[in-house]
Amino acid sequence: MDTTQGKQEPDRNLALDLVRVTEAAAIASARWLGLGQKEDGDAAAVAAMRATFSALDIDGQVVIGEGEKDEAPMLFNGERVGSGKGPAMDVAVDPLEGTNLLAMGRPNAIAVVALAPKGAFFDPKPGFYMKKLVVPAQARGLVDISAPVGDTLAIVAHALGKKVKDVVVFVLEKARHAQLITAIRQAGARIQLHTDGDVAGAIMAASPDSEVDVLMGTGGTPEGVLAAAAMRILGAEIQGMLDPQSPAERAALEAAGIDQSRILYTHELVKSDDIFFAATGVSGGTFLPGVEFPGHGGAVTTSLVMRGKTGTIRHIRSSHSLEKLRRFSVVDYDKAAA
């Protein structure tokens, strides 16, 4: 009897190749930790990520970036990446999420990439900012981003078997969140305020071993799509609503005929389970340890690597010999360290 009938041969786990891309970006940008030069740190991450992508056997196209919003040297939307020899993939990137975190020597800056089949990622068009709600798997399907904050926190607390006063909410420390912060405090929950980094915050909210239980507030739309890739793999939930932060952004959305009141769910932000996600810590923090330089020309990285098709989640700690990498790597680590 042929037991292989109807089964597919295992295909390649691109996430294990993808982590080399985030590792390179993390190592290159980590040299700028605390130096107050966010553009230089960002440029180092972008250059390393772009160069390492060239060795990855995919026919990739960047569809999610944030260069236009931040006027950063981002891998631009429409840019082709990869060797061109592999499967056609859409690419979502943030070579350095938390440029300010890195520049100021603060925790939770990361390098992050996600891959998906063409057309799987939500196209934000001119929508740079998104209101987000992220809850762990236990509360998936139970919450509504348009509901009052107190009601949402009560639902999450009940789903987790906690009291509201035990719930911790990740919020970006921005002036736009003054009312949100007041509402969370009135509900009795606790708050972690972070200046940047809501991809890391979303994963923290979804992870059972994190002290963060939920993420609320407005952040970048590209980060929302990246977070959705991780949420889809982790079984958690993200809901989003485009939330323009300037008259020009609002007018652009209206001109594009985009309904700003529409709730975007996880399966709409990322429309496939055949996704790959990798993130490497740059500065140390509660999400991933940062890049370490233990001496003698070495570097140590810690990464989170996930594959949607199998649900496999790996934490990878890697030791790198920069001296050996310089002999054949496409990344100019000497320039990054200058």
Buried (B, 14 or more C-beta within 10 A) or exposed (E): EEEEEEEEEEEEBBBBBBBBBBBBBBBBBBBBBEEEBBBBBBBBBBBBBBBBBEBBBBBBBBBBBBBEBBEBBBBEBEBEBBEEEBBEBBBBBBBBBBBBBBBBBBBBBBBBBBBBBBEBBBEBBBBBBBBBBBBBBBBBEEBEBEEEBBEBBBBBBBBBEBEBEEBBBBBBEBEEBEEBBEBBEEBBBBBBEBEBBBBBBBBBBBBEEBEBBBBBBBBBBBBBBBBBBBBBBBEBBBBBBBBBEEEEBBEBBEEEEBEEEEBBBBEEBBBBBBBBBBBBBBBBBBBBBBBBBEEEBBBBBBBBBBBBBEEEBBEBEBEBEBEEBEEEBEBBBEEBBE
